[in-house]
Each structure stands twice: as C-alpha cells, then as structure tokens.
Amino acid sequence: MFLDEAKINIKAGDGGSGIISFFYTKARGKKIACGGSGGRGGNVIIKASGSVSSLYNFKKKIHFKAQNGKSGMPNNRSGKNGDDLIINVPVGTIVKSEKEKVLSDLSEEGSSAVIAGGGIGGKGNASLISRKKRFPSFAEKGEKVEEAWINLELRLIADAALVGFPNAGKSTIISRISAAKPRIADYPFTTTIPNLGVVSVDDESFVVTDIPGLIKGAHSGVGLGDKFLRHIMRSLMLVMVLDGQKILEDGSEIIKTFDVLREEIRLYDSGLYDRDYIVAVNKIDLISDRSIAEDIKEKLEKKSGREVFLISAFVGTGMQDLVWALYKKIKECREKLMEEKEKELKSCDAVKIYTVDARKLEDEKMEVRRQGNEYVIESKKLERIVSMTDFENEEALEHLKRRLKKMGIGDKLKKMGVEEGSTVIIGNLVFELKE
C-alpha cells in the first residue's frame, strides 16, 4: 500500500557511565585510579534507499531506539559504543521536526542524515585525575538522551508530472507510454494515489508521474489532488492534460480549465508555476471535426506560449509525438540543471568554506529566563555537564563547582543581569550565585 506521510518516535542511545576503580601495586603499595569511561550511545540515522517505495511500514512500527553505550570497565577499559540505528526510507523523503522544521531532504539514493545524536559516555575516574585530585573517587554518568517525534514526508522524484482535472485521462496516458498499470475507469477520482512510470526512448529513459485530479481550490485543500501536489515539486517539467470532451460542449470551456489549472499551481507554489511545461489535449478521438480541435490548439498555444499536442491515449493518436517532445524537453532541463550545478561548484571552489558542527553551535548557546525570583539557565552544554554529575558523591559535586568556576559561568551570569545572591537553576541543579 502507498503511504506518503508518517510520524515516528525516535531515541538515540544513552551514553554509558564511567566507573570508579583502583588497583594497588604490591611493591610500593600505591593506589592508582583505573576506572574506564563509558561508550557513546548510538545515533539514529535516516537513509534514502531505492528498495523502499512507500512509508507504509511506519504504520505498523512507530518507535525506534538506537543502542545504549556500555559502561566503562576496570583497568582503563572503555565501554563499547552503542550501534547506530539506520532507518531506511524512500528516495525523496523529507524529514521534519514535530514543529515542521526541515531537518533533512533525502533526494538521492544512499543519502543519509544523523537525526538524533547518541549520548556522550561518562568519564571514568582514570580520566578525571588532576594535580588537585590524584586519586578521584568519582566518575561521570552517561548522558541521557530524550526521545523525539519526527515527521516523514515523501515527495516522488519524476522528470515529468501529468497534471489535470479528474477524468482527463492522465492514468491512461501513463499506462500507454510506460509499463505502469494504474487503476483506470470512466469516472472522476479513479486515481487515489500517485503513479510512477518509466518511459524508454532509444537507449535512454525518463520517469513520469500522474497525481489524483485537481479541482478548483485544490491549493487550499479542496478535493483529492491537494495532498498529492507536493509529489510534483521535484519534477523537471509539467504536462497540463486537458479533457478534449469539453470541446464538444463549449470550446471556451477547455480554455477556462487551462486557466484554473495554471492558477491552482501558482497559488500552491510560485516556483512550480514558473517551471517549464507543455499542453496535451486528450480524447480527440471523440471529436469528429478535426478543424475544431485545431482551432482550440491554436488558441491554447497563443495563450500559453507553449507547444500543444492533440492526443488520444485510448487509441494511441499523437502519443509518439508527445513522448519525443517530453524526451527533448527533459533532456534540455537536465542539461540546464547540470550547468547550474557546475557554476555552483566553480563558485564554491573560489571560496574557502568552513563547516561548524551544528551540535557544537547549539551547545555554545546560553539563555537566562527569569521565573519569579529564580533564574533558569538554558544551555545544552551546562545541562549536559550537570546531568552527568553524580550528586550523591561529594567529590563529584566539588569537581562540578570547580568546572563551572573555570568556565567563568558566574561572571557570564552577572553580565547577563543575574544579581549576586540570586537562586540559579541549571537542569536539576539549584544553587545560589556567590563570589
């Protein structure tokens, strides 16, 4: 079954905790800290795979969790890192946060993104030796990672998209020019899911899709086509399919249909509206007077400034010309796209680019929020340090105090308007700001 939207719950692995361990030398009776550090938790990775065609599997399973890191061991042995969890999705999937922020666009086979990073492993006491603490009797806890909900949205990748009103014959066209076998019937809204078909021309091929029929108001949620409009966003070009039967009723009606289609696309996305297109008037086998059809063709070409094809997908009239026109247009679009990419790469070569780890950038942010007479510090880095501290161990608390002082947190808070003597909250740590 076809499913193009899914909401899943993900959780990266927690970091393993460091341990407290000592060994004693028999000769001198020395005590040496040897507690190993915990392993890092596994990441949650979303990967685009050609072996997956729909998001249907996420209807059955919605919870995904990466492996936790293992705790440290004696004799300076670190715990094993947790295995990453790779979730395969169809090529063309967009990953969004619960608040609809785009996290990644997986538009190419094999492309992947780390959506949730695993927790950091806590340091064992062997890694916490300092000049002041030669025999530390404390270790860090592993970082705990929160679960999150993400949205997956599939956008099919096709070279050309057939767009038209219900019953215009889009499914018949795609079945005629490719091996696709969509559901076809002589009533509106027969197509309820997008269909993909591969069209072969000589030794080359291109992909065509047709979506459920649009009606007036589709951009704002009217009818079936609106929820599938996103599937044509990646198409290089569009084919506006018009129902030739309307010529028999009133020649001007088919012109109005064309105007409505173009307007719906404009209202949905201006970039899609500017994309190249051709026009195909289908079902001309029902028109006995060919001169009427030719007259409509002339009017549509004048109005659109594009080539118009008179076709009958049912009997095959004009289909070869349509396929060749599509092939040429798509080839031009691909060449133009390649030229743009080459220009982009050349401009990138002239500029040295430095990349910054998004997680590190997020860690450095620090905000102060007043809550009554208390000040709540929001900082990923500080919250992580606090959460990894063992509050039941006095040495660990002293180490935290020294660490915060060394980082100059007190001075930073005063500069941010926090007065001396105020109650400050960082995660589950509550303290009074003093010299």
Backbone torsions as a table, in degrees:
resi	resn	phi	psi	omega
1	MET	NA	149.4	-177.8
2	PHE	-92.6	130.2	175.7
3	LEU	-140.6	125.9	-175.4
4	ASP	-113.1	6.9	175.1
5	GLU	-139.1	142.0	177.7
6	ALA	-154.9	150.2	175.9
7	LYS	-124.0	123.2	-177.1
8	ILE	-128.9	157.9	179.1
9	ASN	-105.2	126.1	-178.9
10	ILE	-123.1	151.2	175.4
11	LYS	-147.2	121.7	175.0
12	ALA	-72.6	163.5	-179.1
13	GLY	-73.0	144.5	174.8
14	ASP	-73.6	151.5	176.2
15	GLY	-74.1	148.4	176.9
16	GLY	-77.4	150.5	-178.6
17	SER	-83.6	148.2	172.7
18	GLY	-77.3	163.2	-179.0
19	ILE	-123.7	161.0	176.5
20	ILE	-100.6	121.1	-179.4
21	SER	-152.4	146.1	178.3
22	PHE	-133.7	154.2	167.1
23	PHE	-132.6	153.9	-173.5
24	TYR	-117.7	134.1	175.6
25	THR	-83.5	132.4	-177.3
26	LYS	-67.4	-38.6	-174.6
27	ALA	-63.5	-51.2	-175.4
28	ARG	-106.9	-7.4	-179.3
29	GLY	67.5	29.5	-179.8
30	LYS	-81.3	146.0	175.9
31	LYS	-102.4	126.2	-179.1
32	ILE	-127.0	129.7	177.9
33	ALA	-69.7	131.5	-178.1
34	CYS	-140.0	21.2	-179.6
35	GLY	-72.2	127.9	-179.4
36	GLY	-80.7	159.2	179.5
37	SER	-86.1	156.5	179.2
38	GLY	-77.1	157.3	178.6
39	GLY	-82.3	157.7	178.4
40	ARG	-74.5	145.1	176.7
41	GLY	-72.9	153.9	180.0
42	GLY	-70.5	148.1	176.3
43	ASN	-83.9	158.3	169.9
44	VAL	-102.7	118.2	-175.7
45	ILE	-117.1	129.3	174.7
46	ILE	-99.5	127.2	-175.2
47	LYS	-128.4	136.4	178.2
48	ALA	-81.4	125.0	-177.9
49	SER	-130.8	134.3	178.4
50	GLY	-70.3	-12.8	-179.5
51	SER	-81.6	-7.1	179.3
52	VAL	-113.6	129.7	-176.1
53	SER	-113.8	-10.3	-176.3
54	SER	-150.1	165.3	176.8
55	LEU	-94.2	17.4	-174.6
56	TYR	-60.1	-36.0	-178.6
57	ASN	-59.8	-24.2	-179.1
58	PHE	-80.6	-1.1	173.7
59	LYS	-78.4	-30.3	-178.4
60	LYS	-89.0	-37.6	-179.0
61	LYS	-125.3	124.3	-176.7
62	ILE	-121.3	-12.3	-178.9
63	HIS	-105.6	127.5	-178.6
64	PHE	-133.2	130.4	-177.1
65	LYS	-135.7	130.2	177.0
66	ALA	-81.2	165.7	-176.4
67	GLN	-76.6	141.3	177.0
68	ASN	-74.1	153.9	173.3
69	GLY	-74.5	152.0	-179.8
70	LYS	-86.3	153.0	178.1
71	SER	-68.4	157.5	178.0
72	GLY	-68.0	169.1	-178.1
73	MET	-131.8	163.5	178.8
74	PRO	-62.3	170.7	179.7
75	ASN	60.3	38.9	176.2
76	ASN	59.3	27.8	179.8
77	ARG	-93.1	123.8	-179.9
78	SER	-78.4	150.8	176.3
79	GLY	-72.9	155.3	-179.5
80	LYS	-71.8	140.9	175.2
81	ASN	-68.8	146.2	176.3
82	GLY	-71.4	147.4	178.5
83	ASP	-71.0	140.5	174.3
84	ASP	-67.7	149.6	175.0
85	LEU	-105.9	118.9	178.9
86	ILE	-103.1	121.8	179.0
87	ILE	-106.7	116.2	-179.6
88	ASN	-83.8	133.5	178.2
89	VAL	-131.8	163.4	178.7
90	PRO	-64.6	150.8	173.7
91	VAL	-62.5	132.0	-178.0
92	GLY	103.8	6.7	-178.8
93	THR	-83.6	135.1	174.3
94	ILE	-105.0	130.2	179.9
95	VAL	-101.6	126.9	-179.4
96	LYS	-125.9	153.5	174.7
97	SER	-75.8	173.6	179.3
98	GLU	-62.7	-23.9	179.1
99	LYS	-93.9	16.0	175.2
100	GLU	70.6	20.8	174.2
101	LYS	-82.5	130.1	-179.1
102	VAL	-71.0	120.5	179.4
103	LEU	-94.8	-34.4	179.6
104	SER	-164.9	147.4	176.6
105	ASP	-119.1	104.6	-175.0
106	LEU	-95.3	79.2	-173.1
107	SER	-95.0	-2.9	-179.0
108	GLU	-125.4	146.4	177.7
109	GLU	-55.9	128.4	177.5
110	GLY	86.0	-9.1	178.8
111	SER	-68.7	146.5	-176.7
112	SER	-147.0	166.0	178.9
113	ALA	-151.2	139.0	174.4
114	VAL	-81.0	110.2	-176.7
115	ILE	-89.4	-31.1	177.2
116	ALA	-138.6	121.7	-179.0
117	GLY	-84.5	140.6	179.6
118	GLY	-68.2	156.0	-179.3
119	GLY	-69.9	150.8	179.6
120	ILE	-76.7	140.6	176.8
121	GLY	-74.3	141.8	179.2
122	GLY	-75.5	148.9	-179.9
123	LYS	-77.7	138.2	173.1
124	GLY	-80.0	168.3	-175.4
125	ASN	-65.4	-19.6	176.6
126	ALA	-66.7	-27.0	-179.3
127	SER	-91.3	-1.4	-176.9
128	LEU	-110.4	13.4	178.2
129	ILE	-69.7	133.8	176.6
130	SER	-140.1	178.0	179.4
131	ARG	-65.9	-32.6	179.3
132	LYS	-82.6	-28.1	-178.5
133	LYS	-125.8	89.8	-178.6
134	ARG	-82.2	-23.4	-178.9
135	PHE	-128.9	65.2	-177.1
136	PRO	-60.6	130.9	178.2
137	SER	-106.9	39.8	177.3
138	PHE	-147.8	161.9	177.8
139	ALA	-144.2	163.9	179.8
140	GLU	-89.4	149.3	172.5
141	LYS	-80.0	158.4	174.1
142	GLY	-74.3	149.3	179.3
143	GLU	-69.9	130.5	176.6
144	LYS	-89.8	135.1	-177.8
145	VAL	-111.8	133.8	-179.2
146	GLU	-80.9	151.1	175.6
147	GLU	-79.5	163.6	-179.6
148	ALA	-150.0	153.7	174.9
149	TRP	-99.6	134.9	175.7
150	ILE	-128.6	155.5	178.5
151	ASN	-108.2	135.1	176.0
152	LEU	-110.3	129.5	-179.1
153	GLU	-129.9	119.5	-178.1
154	LEU	-91.0	130.2	172.8
155	ARG	-122.6	114.2	-177.2
156	LEU	-61.9	147.4	179.6
157	ILE	-107.6	112.2	-179.3
158	ALA	-139.1	154.5	178.6
159	ASP	-77.4	-38.5	-179.2
160	ALA	-134.2	142.8	180.0
161	ALA	-121.0	131.2	177.0
162	LEU	-88.6	122.2	-177.1
163	VAL	-124.5	134.6	179.3
164	GLY	-176.2	177.3	177.9
165	PHE	-74.4	163.3	176.6
166	PRO	-57.5	142.7	175.9
167	ASN	69.8	20.6	178.2
168	ALA	-81.2	-14.2	177.7
169	GLY	100.8	20.9	-178.5
170	LYS	-63.0	-43.0	-178.9
171	SER	-65.7	-36.2	177.8
172	THR	-66.2	-38.4	178.4
173	ILE	-61.8	-48.8	-177.0
174	ILE	-67.1	-31.6	177.8
175	SER	-72.9	-27.1	-178.9
176	ARG	-79.0	-37.1	-173.8
177	ILE	-97.0	-7.3	-179.8
178	SER	-140.4	-175.0	179.4
179	ALA	-92.1	4.9	179.8
180	ALA	-64.7	144.5	-179.7
181	LYS	-123.0	69.9	-180.0
182	PRO	-73.4	163.6	176.8
183	ARG	-73.4	128.3	-177.3
184	ILE	-127.7	132.5	176.4
185	ALA	-156.9	161.9	-175.2
186	ASP	-91.2	55.9	173.0
187	TYR	-154.7	156.3	-176.1
188	PRO	-62.3	155.4	176.1
189	PHE	58.8	33.7	173.9
190	THR	-64.5	-43.6	179.4
191	THR	-79.8	122.2	179.3
192	THR	-117.2	-5.9	175.2
193	ILE	-137.4	155.0	177.0
194	PRO	-66.6	148.2	177.0
195	ASN	-120.9	140.8	177.3
196	LEU	-114.5	139.0	177.3
197	GLY	-139.4	139.2	178.5
198	VAL	-97.4	123.9	-178.5
199	VAL	-104.9	126.9	-179.5
200	SER	-99.9	131.3	177.0
201	VAL	-132.6	112.8	-173.5
202	ASP	54.6	-122.7	-179.7
203	ASP	-98.3	7.6	-178.7
204	GLU	-116.3	171.5	-179.9
205	SER	-150.5	161.5	173.7
206	PHE	-145.3	162.5	-175.0
207	VAL	-109.0	133.6	179.2
208	VAL	-119.8	142.3	175.1
209	THR	-127.0	150.1	169.7
210	ASP	-126.0	141.4	-178.3
211	ILE	-113.7	161.5	176.9
212	PRO	-51.8	146.1	-174.8
213	GLY	-57.3	140.8	176.8
214	LEU	-91.2	154.9	171.5
215	ILE	-134.5	171.4	-179.5
216	LYS	-60.0	129.9	-178.3
217	GLY	92.9	5.9	-177.3
218	ALA	-59.8	-35.8	-178.3
219	HIS	-60.6	-26.4	-177.6
220	SER	-102.8	7.6	174.2
221	GLY	109.5	13.0	179.2
222	VAL	-88.7	134.8	177.3
223	GLY	81.0	-163.9	-177.4
224	LEU	-94.4	-29.3	-171.1
225	GLY	-67.4	-24.4	-173.2
226	ASP	-60.2	-39.8	-177.0
227	LYS	-74.7	-10.5	179.7
228	PHE	-108.8	-0.8	-179.8
229	LEU	-59.5	-30.6	-179.5
230	ARG	-62.7	-22.8	-177.9
231	HIS	-71.2	-12.9	178.1
232	ILE	-101.0	1.1	-177.3
233	MET	-64.4	-30.0	-177.6
234	ARG	-91.5	-5.5	-176.8
235	SER	-66.6	142.8	178.7
236	LEU	-72.4	-32.0	-179.1
237	MET	-152.0	167.0	-179.1
238	LEU	-119.2	153.4	171.6
239	VAL	-121.0	112.7	178.9
240	MET	-82.8	107.9	-176.5
241	VAL	-96.1	120.9	-179.0
242	LEU	-112.4	146.4	-178.2
243	ASP	-83.6	110.0	-178.3
244	GLY	-63.8	-18.3	179.3
245	GLN	-61.0	-28.4	-177.8
246	LYS	-66.1	-21.0	178.1
247	ILE	-64.5	-34.6	-179.7
248	LEU	-66.7	-34.3	-179.0
249	GLU	-77.8	-55.5	-178.1
250	ASP	-160.3	119.6	-176.3
251	GLY	-57.9	-32.9	-178.0
252	SER	-72.4	-19.4	-177.3
253	GLU	-64.7	-37.8	-178.9
254	ILE	-70.4	-30.5	175.3
255	ILE	-67.2	-41.3	178.4
256	LYS	-63.2	-39.8	178.5
257	THR	-60.2	-43.9	177.9
258	PHE	-59.8	-45.0	-179.9
259	ASP	-61.7	-41.0	179.9
260	VAL	-65.0	-43.3	179.4
261	LEU	-60.3	-46.9	-179.4
262	ARG	-63.9	-38.9	-179.6
263	GLU	-67.6	-39.6	178.5
264	GLU	-63.1	-40.2	178.7
265	ILE	-67.7	-39.8	178.7
266	ARG	-62.6	-44.2	-179.0
267	LEU	-69.0	-29.0	179.8
268	TYR	-76.0	-45.8	-178.4
269	ASP	-161.8	121.1	-177.2
270	SER	-66.3	-33.7	178.6
271	GLY	-65.1	-38.3	178.2
272	LEU	-68.4	-35.8	179.1
273	TYR	-63.1	-35.2	-178.2
274	ASP	-80.6	-7.1	-178.1
275	ARG	-69.3	150.6	-178.8
276	ASP	-65.5	150.2	-179.8
277	TYR	-155.4	163.3	169.5
278	ILE	-128.2	168.2	-177.8
279	VAL	-118.1	135.3	176.8
280	ALA	-125.7	120.5	175.8
281	VAL	-96.9	112.1	-174.0
282	ASN	-92.8	166.9	175.5
283	LYS	66.8	32.7	-179.4
284	ILE	-72.6	-9.5	176.4
285	ASP	-66.0	-16.6	179.6
286	LEU	-86.1	-7.4	-177.9
287	ILE	-102.2	112.6	-177.1
288	SER	-74.6	-35.0	-179.8
289	ASP	-94.2	100.7	-175.2
290	ARG	-65.7	-26.3	-177.8
291	SER	-64.0	-31.8	178.4
292	ILE	-66.0	-43.4	179.6
293	ALA	-64.5	-39.6	179.8
294	GLU	-65.5	-35.6	179.0
295	ASP	-65.3	-42.9	178.1
296	ILE	-64.6	-41.0	178.7
297	LYS	-58.0	-46.0	-179.1
298	GLU	-61.5	-42.4	-179.4
299	LYS	-66.2	-41.3	-179.9
300	LEU	-67.5	-38.5	178.9
301	GLU	-66.4	-37.7	179.0
302	LYS	-67.8	-40.2	-177.5
303	LYS	-72.2	-42.8	-174.0
304	SER	-89.5	-26.9	-174.8
305	GLY	72.9	18.7	-177.9
306	ARG	-125.4	163.9	178.0
307	GLU	-72.5	136.4	179.4
308	VAL	-116.6	131.8	-179.2
309	PHE	-113.0	130.9	174.3
310	LEU	-94.0	116.2	-174.1
311	ILE	-133.6	164.2	168.6
312	SER	-136.9	103.2	-180.0
313	ALA	-65.2	-28.2	-177.0
314	PHE	-67.9	-45.5	-178.3
315	VAL	-102.6	-10.3	175.7
316	GLY	96.9	2.7	-178.9
317	THR	-63.6	129.0	174.8
318	GLY	72.4	2.9	-175.3
319	MET	-69.7	-36.7	-180.0
320	GLN	-64.6	-41.8	178.2
321	ASP	-62.9	-40.0	179.6
322	LEU	-63.4	-45.0	-179.7
323	VAL	-61.6	-44.1	-179.7
324	TRP	-65.8	-38.5	178.4
325	ALA	-64.8	-41.1	177.4
326	LEU	-62.5	-45.7	-179.0
327	TYR	-58.2	-46.4	-179.0
328	LYS	-65.2	-43.4	-179.7
329	LYS	-63.7	-45.2	-178.7
330	ILE	-64.2	-39.2	178.3
331	LYS	-61.6	-42.8	178.4
332	GLU	-63.4	-43.0	-179.9
333	CYS	-63.6	-41.7	179.6
334	ARG	-64.3	-42.7	179.8
335	GLU	-64.2	-40.1	179.0
336	LYS	-64.7	-40.3	179.4
337	LEU	-64.4	-40.9	178.8
338	MET	-65.0	-40.6	179.0
339	GLU	-62.4	-41.6	179.4
340	GLU	-64.6	-39.8	179.4
341	LYS	-66.6	-39.6	179.1
342	GLU	-64.4	-41.1	177.9
343	LYS	-63.0	-40.9	-179.8
344	GLU	-64.5	-42.1	179.5
345	LEU	-65.7	-40.3	179.3
346	LYS	-63.9	-40.5	179.5
347	SER	-67.9	-32.5	178.2
348	CYS	-69.8	-34.8	-179.5
349	ASP	-64.7	-30.5	-177.3
350	ALA	-79.2	-14.1	-178.3
351	VAL	-120.0	132.2	177.7
352	LYS	-80.4	125.2	-176.4
353	ILE	-108.3	130.2	176.9
354	TYR	-109.9	131.1	179.1
355	THR	-104.1	142.7	179.5
356	VAL	-118.4	132.3	178.0
357	ASP	-60.5	121.5	-178.0
358	ALA	-58.7	-36.6	-179.1
359	ARG	-66.1	-41.0	178.9
360	LYS	-64.7	-40.0	179.6
361	LEU	-62.0	-43.0	178.6
362	GLU	-66.3	-35.9	-179.3
363	ASP	-62.8	-36.1	-174.1
364	GLU	-75.7	-14.4	-179.9
365	LYS	-70.2	137.9	176.3
366	MET	-141.7	123.9	179.7
367	GLU	-125.1	146.9	178.3
368	VAL	-114.3	125.0	179.7
369	ARG	-119.7	124.8	-179.3
370	ARG	-82.5	133.3	-179.1
371	GLN	-133.0	88.8	-174.4
372	GLY	70.2	-121.4	178.2
373	ASN	-96.1	7.5	-177.1
374	GLU	-114.0	156.9	178.4
375	TYR	-117.8	121.8	179.3
376	VAL	-99.3	121.6	179.7
377	ILE	-93.6	121.8	178.3
378	GLU	-106.0	105.2	-179.5
379	SER	-152.3	120.5	-179.3
380	LYS	-58.1	-42.3	-176.9
381	LYS	-64.9	-48.8	-178.7
382	LEU	-67.3	-39.6	179.2
383	GLU	-63.2	-36.4	178.5
384	ARG	-67.1	-44.5	-179.8
385	ILE	-59.9	-44.0	-178.9
386	VAL	-65.8	-45.0	-176.9
387	SER	-65.8	-23.8	-178.9
388	MET	-90.9	2.9	-179.7
389	THR	-92.5	136.3	176.9
390	ASP	-85.9	102.0	-175.8
391	PHE	-71.0	-12.7	178.9
392	GLU	-87.5	-3.3	-179.5
393	ASN	-111.7	118.4	-176.7
394	GLU	-63.0	-37.8	178.6
395	GLU	-63.5	-38.7	179.3
396	ALA	-64.9	-39.1	178.6
397	LEU	-66.8	-40.0	177.4
398	GLU	-64.4	-40.1	177.8
399	HIS	-62.3	-41.7	178.1
400	LEU	-62.5	-43.3	-179.6
401	LYS	-60.7	-47.0	179.8
402	ARG	-63.3	-38.4	-177.6
403	ARG	-66.2	-43.2	179.2
404	LEU	-65.8	-37.7	179.1
405	LYS	-66.7	-42.3	179.2
406	LYS	-63.0	-33.3	178.9
407	MET	-77.6	-7.6	178.5
408	GLY	69.9	31.5	-177.3
409	ILE	-64.1	-39.5	-179.9
410	GLY	-59.3	-46.2	179.8
411	ASP	-65.4	-39.3	179.2
412	LYS	-62.9	-42.0	-179.3
413	LEU	-64.9	-40.2	179.0
414	LYS	-64.1	-39.5	177.4
415	LYS	-64.7	-27.7	-179.4
416	MET	-88.7	7.0	173.4
417	GLY	99.0	5.9	178.6
418	VAL	-84.8	120.6	-176.3
419	GLU	-80.1	152.2	178.4
420	GLU	-64.7	138.5	-177.5
421	GLY	93.1	-7.4	179.5
422	SER	-74.7	155.1	176.3
423	THR	-86.1	126.5	-177.5
424	VAL	-117.6	138.3	-179.6
425	ILE	-121.4	124.5	172.6
426	ILE	-125.8	108.8	-176.6
427	GLY	60.5	-120.8	177.7
428	ASN	-103.1	18.4	176.3
429	LEU	-102.1	127.9	178.1
430	VAL	-122.2	125.4	179.4
431	PHE	-147.9	167.1	179.5
432	GLU	-102.3	130.7	-177.5
433	LEU	-76.1	116.7	179.6
434	LYS	-135.5	167.9	175.5
435	GLU	-63.1	NA	NA
